[in-house]
């Protein structure tokens, strides 16, 4: 019997690649979080489709309190999504406070409940500058909390933490991830806007990886 793993899965490029990576060695249960972001509906549609394609168990977890209580322009109650690169200071307006910490805590509790020994998270090196809860020191700390806070010593793994997004595109291409089905844009429209931080990052990743970009962009 193969070991079980819980994968935090948004339906985006990084987590979809992680899903395919994890299923090579584990029986995977994917968790998608509905926390009230502007692109949650499009993400969830992509996640559901990709999970079916990958033949893995998939659960959507509602977290309505995040949109109700937290401040971020990424949320439905927030302001307009800024345009520009992730390195721009304006993109900090799209950070949802401690979002990954909350999701990881829930995923660890879920893993303990289904006898899964590992939780996998798709943070990568490009996230470090903008997201405090994607940095190696944070992930090391929460991994320690998971280990000592569960009976089975659930392990939190971040296999992409030293990788660039272009490296993830290369890996996804090798693993035959349906990259055209993944969704990233923060605006949440039918097509990717091509102007927000995550769209800029996505375009660059495909270009640097030398992999044809199957994404439909407005511009």
TAGI-V464978 format. One record per residue. N is the residue number from 1. BURIAL is 1 if it has 16 or more other C-alpha atoms within 10 Angstrom, else 0. Layout:
n={N;N}
burial={BURIAL;BURIAL}
//
This chain:
n={1;2;3;4;5;6;7;8;9;10;11;12;13;14;15;16;17;18;19;20;21;22;23;24;25;26;27;28;29;30;31;32;33;34;35;36;37;38;39;40;41;42;43;44;45;46;47;48;49;50;51;52;53;54;55;56;57;58;59;60;61;62;63;64;65;66;67;68;69;70;71;72;73;74;75;76;77;78;79;80;81;82;83;84;85;86;87;88;89;90;91;92;93;94;95;96;97;98;99;100;101;102;103;104;105;106;107;108;109;110;111;112;113;114;115;116;117;118;119;120;121;122;123;124;125;126;127;128;129;130;131;132;133;134;135;136;137;138;139;140;141;142;143;144;145;146;147;148;149;150;151;152;153;154;155;156;157;158;159;160;161;162;163;164;165;166;167;168;169;170;171;172;173;174;175;176;177;178;179;180;181;182;183;184;185;186;187;188;189;190;191;192;193;194;195;196;197;198;199;200;201;202;203;204;205;206;207;208;209;210;211;212;213;214;215;216;217;218;219}
burial={0;0;0;1;1;1;1;1;1;1;1;1;1;1;1;1;1;1;1;1;1;1;1;0;0;1;1;1;1;1;1;1;1;1;1;1;1;1;1;1;0;1;1;1;0;1;1;1;1;1;1;0;0;1;0;1;0;1;0;0;0;0;0;0;0;1;1;0;0;0;1;1;1;1;1;1;1;1;0;0;1;1;1;1;1;1;0;0;0;0;1;1;1;1;1;1;0;0;1;1;1;0;1;1;1;1;1;1;1;1;1;1;0;0;0;1;1;1;1;1;1;1;1;1;0;1;1;0;0;1;1;1;1;1;1;1;0;0;1;0;0;1;1;0;1;1;1;0;0;0;0;0;1;1;1;1;1;1;0;1;1;0;0;1;1;1;1;1;1;1;1;1;1;0;0;0;1;1;1;0;1;1;1;1;1;1;1;1;0;0;1;1;1;1;1;1;1;1;1;1;1;1;1;0;1;1;0;0;1;0;0;0;1;0;1;0;0;0;0}
//
